[in-house]
Amino acid sequence: MASEAPDQPVAKPKPKRINLRRPDIMEQVKAQVLTHYRSDLVDRLRTKGEVTCPTGQITIKLAKEFGFCYGVERCIDLAYAARKVFPDKPLYILGEIIHNPEVNDQIREMGIHFLSGPHQSADIDDLGEGDIVIIPAFGTEVIIREKLEAKGCQFVDTTCGDVMSVWKRVRTYAKEEVTSIIHGKASHEETMATSSQAIAKNGHYLVVNTFEETDLVCDYIINGGDKEALLKRFDGCYSEGFDPDTHLRAVGVANQTTMMRGETEEVQRRIKAAIQKRYGTENTDTHFRFFDTICGATQDRQDALEVMLQEPLDLLLVIGGYNSSNTSHLAEMGERVLPTYFIKNVKEINGPQSIRHWNQHTQQLEETPHWLPEGPIRVGITAGASCPNNLIEDVINHLLELRNTSAEEFLAN
């Protein structure tokens, strides 16, 4: 008698694709988003570039590029659309949709449950088949996505296209047995997602954030050294099984998309030079890879600020979430040139007497007294790619109030 073939496990079907971009839905979304985040004042000031108000003795100048980028607008639109398409169904999001507290508050107020972070209201383990999960703009780790797929969850994937370009590059490195050296912050959601793409293809990665860390890696590439000391120094910043004696022989540089272009280029330059010193210039292509994956919107905002900083200004206000990488780099640029105050919203301004602002070096809020000079002043303003225009308007209106004038009088000039 023929034996029966053992039952084969039934593979779960791939998550269904949810069509959110129906014209009727997107029309409603556009109207709602404009209500929440648009600013007529900012739009008009953007057109003018700068405005001087003689009565208030104040000139306000906006950087040419600032605020929401296309990727941020897209991810917010998709989250809002999901709520419109499924008005009565529980919706979940893996974490902060972008690095802006006001926007994340708005997402929560729409009844979307956070699966991580300080406002967590649900747990991944409790999800089941058909539950709808929003993937934030930063993307997510491969293992988390696979876990949700195994549960039969459906996805609203808002991952930025620039981030996915980095993932493609890292997967290519892994297939070629090239270790990814990722310029970024190891604890940032995007870098964690990118790192997971490397190990998903049986590759390896090492995350470097500073030039000091880069130089440590370069020295090891050239001279070797104490492997255990290096691994201890980079604890939590490399893949399981990473062996610098083996996995630094062929490396490819990638980056968190919101880093400063100049810094990423310097990181790759130093690593390339180390590889060439160790293996010879003629063997560069065998041992080194590099591909520019800096986000275009991030670079546009940095370039625009660089131009603005060449003009006479008394101070700079940088507006955005304190955990926003691209915003922190704008503040860093300003600090090199003039008094710069990195604030998340208008509530940080306590009149001309004092201003609370984020010190990204100490990772703490600090207070500066008498921050607003008397007499005629020129104030520069920029904002990170995750900062909505309504928050910029709040700051401008308050500045005008402090100078005993109004938006109407300001724009009349």
N, C-alpha and C positions, 0 to 999 in steps of 0.2 A: 504494500500500500504506500503510495507516494505521500511523503510528509508535506504538510502545509507550510507555505512560506510565512515567516514571522510577519506580524503586522508592522508596517512602516509608520513612523511618526508622521502625523499630518502637519505640514508646515503652515504656519499662520499666513494668511494673505497679507500682501503689503498694505500699509495704511492707505485708505482711500484719499484721493486728492480732493481737497475742498475748494470749490470755485467761489472765491469771495469777491472777485473783481467784476461783478455784474454791474452794468451801467447804473441801474436804479440804486443799488447799494452804495456805490462809490459816490454818487451824487449826494446822498444823505451824509456819508462820511465826510466829504469835503466841507459841507456846511457846518457840521459839528466841530471839526478840527479848527476851522476858521474862527468859530465862536470861542473856542478854548484858548487858542494860541496866537491869533493874528493881532497886529497892532498897526493902525493907520498912521500913528505918529512915527513909528519906526520906518514904515514904508516910505513916508514922505521925506524923512531925514536921510534915508538910504539914497534916494534920488538926488538930493542936494549934496550929500557928502558931508558937509559941515554947515552949521548955522551959528551966527553970532547974534546975541541979544544985547544991545547996548544998555537997556534998562537994568538987566541982571548982571551986566558985565561978565558974561559967560559965553564962551564958544564951545560947542560940543561937536566933536568930529567922530564919525563912525568909520571903522575899517571898511575897506571896499567889500571884503568877504567876511561874513560872521554868521553865527547862529545855525539853525537847522540845515543839515545837508540832505541830499536826495535819499541816502540810505536810511537816515533817521525818519524822514517824512514817510517813506515807504513802510517802515516797520510799524509806525504809529497808525497809519492808514489801515494796515492789515489787522491790527488788534481791534481797532474801532469797527472794522467791517465784520470781524468774527462775532462781535457782540450784536451787531445788527442782524446777521444771518441766523444766529442762535440766541434769540432774546431770552429764552426761558431755560436754556441748558447751562449747566455749570461749565465754566471755562477756567483753565489753569495756565499759569505762565511759570517757566522754570526759574526765573529770577528777575531782577530789574530789567525792564525792556530796553532802557538806555540809562546812562548815568546822569539823571536829573531827578531830584527828589519830587518836584512839583508834578512832573509828568507821571512818575510812578504812583504818586498819590491819586492822580486822575484815573489811572488804570485800575487801582483798587476800588475807587468809588464807583466804577462801572461794574463791580461785582466779579472781577477776575481774581482768582485765588492764586497767591504766590506760593510756590513749592519750596522756596528757600529764602534765606535772608531774615532780617529783623521783623518783617511783616508776614512771615510764613503763616499760612492759614490752612494748608493741606499738605499731604505727604505723598510722594511718588508711590510708595508701597500700597497706598489705598486706591490707586487708580485702576481702572479696568477697561475692558473692551469698549470702544466707541467714545471714550472720554477724549475731549479736545484739549490739546496742549500747545501753547504758543511758545515757540523757540525765539529767544530775544535776538537783537541785532548782532550780538557778539558770537552767536552760534552756541553749540553745546558740545560736551565731550562725547566721543563715539560710544563709549560704554553706557552713557545715560540714554542716548537715542536708541541703542539696541535694546535696552531694558524696556523702554516704553513701547517699542515696536513689538516686542514679545508679548506685551500685555494687550496688544491690539488697539493702542491709542491712535487717534488721528492727530495730524500736525498742522499747525499754521506756522510755517517756517519763515521768519522775518530776517534770517541771517543776511548780513550785508554782502553784496557781491564782491567787494574788495577783500573781505575776509575769506570768502570761498576761493579766491584766486591764490591766496597764501596757502590754503589747504592743498590745492592742486600741486603747488610747487613742492610742498613738504612730502606729499605722497610720492612724487617723482623721485625726490632724493632717496626715500626709503627703498623704492624699487631698485635703485642703482647702488644700494648699500652705501649711501652717503649719509653721514650723521647731520641732522639739522641743528645748527647753532642759531637759536631764536633770540633776536634782540627785542627784549620786552620785559614786562614785570611778571614773574612766575605766578603770582597770585591773581592776576587779571583774568577775567572770564575768557576773553578772546585768546590769550596765550595758552590757557589750560585746554581750550578746544583745539587749538592748532597743534599743541604737543600730542594730544590724543590721536590726531591724524597720522602722526609719524609712527607711533607704536602699533596702530591698527594695521599697518603694512609691514610689521615686524622690523621696523626701523628703530633708530635711537635719536635722542635729542639732548641738548644742553641749552639752558636759558641763561643769557647774560644781560645785565641791565646797564652797567656802568662801564666806563673806559678802564677803570681799575680791574674789574672782573675780566674784561676782554684781554687785558695785558697778562693776567694770570694764565689764561688759556693759551695765549700766544707763546708765553715762556715755556709752557709744558709741551706745546707742539714742537718747539725748537730744541729744547734741552731735556725733555722728560722731567723726572723729579719724584717727589713723594706723592704717590697715587692716593694714599689714604688721606693725606692732608688736603689734597685738591677736592676729593669727594666730600670731605667734611665741610670745606668752605662753601661748596655748592649744594649742600644738603637740601633736598626738596626741589631741586632745579634740573634734575636729569632723569632719564628713563631707567626703569628697572633693568639691571644687568649692564648698565653703561660702564665701559672700561676705557678710560682715557688712553691707555697704551694701544688699544685696538681701534677705538671708535673716533679718534682724532686724526687718523691717517688720511681720511677723505671726508671733507666737510662741505656743507652748503649753508649759506647764510639766508635766513628768512627774518621776518620781523612782525611784531605787533603793529597793525596798520596805522596806529595813532602816535607812533614815536616821531621824533624830529628827523626829517630826511638827512640833514647834515650829520647827525649822530650815527644813524644807521650806516651811512656811507663810510664814516670813519671806522666803525666797527668792522665792516667788511674789508676796508683797506688794510687795517692792522692784521686781520686774520690771513688775508691773502699774502701779505708780506711775510708773515711767519711761515706759511706753507711754502712759499718760494725759497725762503732761507733754508728750510729743512730739506726740501726735495728738489730744488732747482727750478728756475724759471721755465725751463723747457717742459717740465712736468706739471705745470699749474693746472691744466685742464683735467688731469687725472685725479688730482687731489682737492680741487676747489671748485665750488659753484656759487653763483650769486644771481639774484633776479630782483629787480626793484619792485617791492610790493607795498610801498607807502600809499596810503589812501589819498586820492586826488583832492578830496575836500579838505582833509587835514592840511595838506601842503598849501592849498589855496589860501586858507586862513592864516597860516604862518607867513606866507609871502606878502599878503595884504598888510599884516601887522608890521612886518619889517619895513615896508614902504611908509606906513604911517609914522613909525618911530623916527624917521628921518626928518620929520617936520617938528616945529616947536610946540611942545606940550608941557603942561605943568604937572599932570598926573595921568595915570591910566587906570581905568576900571575894567577888570576882566570878569565876566559874569558866566557862571556855570556851576555844575555839581562838583563838590570837592573830591569825589572819586573818579572824575572824568580825566582820563589821561591826556586827551588832546587839549583840553582847557588848561590843564596844569602846565603844559608846554608853552602856551601863549603867555601865561603869567611869568614863566621863567624867562621868556624873551624880554618882556617888559621890565623885569627887575634889573636887568643888566644896564638899562638906559635911564630910567626915571622912577619916581615913587609909583609903585604899582600895588593895587589892592584887588585881591582875588576874592570875590563875594558870590554867594549862591543866589541871593535875592536882595531886595530893597530893605528887608528887615534887619540886615547887618549894619545899616547906616543909622547912627544915633545922632542925627543932626550934624552940624559942623564940629561939635565937641569931640566926637569919636566915631571910629568905624571898626567893626569886627571883620577880620579877613583871615583867610586860610594861609598858614605858613606850610608850604608843601615840604620843607626841609625838616621841620620838627613834627609834621603831621598833626598840628594843633591849631585851633583858632587863637588869634592874638588880637589885641586891641591897640589901635594907634590914636592918640589924642590929637586934636587940632589938625586934622588931616586935610581940611578944605581951606586953602589960602584965601585971605581977604583980597579985595581989589580985583582987577580984570584977570580972568583965568581961562586957560584952554584945557579942556578935558577930553581925552581920547577914550573911546569905548570899543571893546570887542567882546565876543562871546564864543564859547565852544560850540561844536557841531551838534550838541544835544541840548542847547539852550533855546527855548521858544521866545519869540519876539515880545510876547506880553510881559515877560519878566524884565526884558530890556527897557520896555516902556515905563514900567514901574520905577526903575532906577532913574531914568531921565526926568520923569515928572517930579520925583523927590528932589533931584538936583535943582530943578527950576524953582521949586518951592523954597529951597534954602537960599536962593538968590532973589527971593521976592518977585518972581515973575511966574508966568504960566505957559503951558504948551501953546495956547492960542497966540499969545504975544510973541513967543519964541518963533513959531513958524511964520508969523506975519513978516518977519525979517528975512 
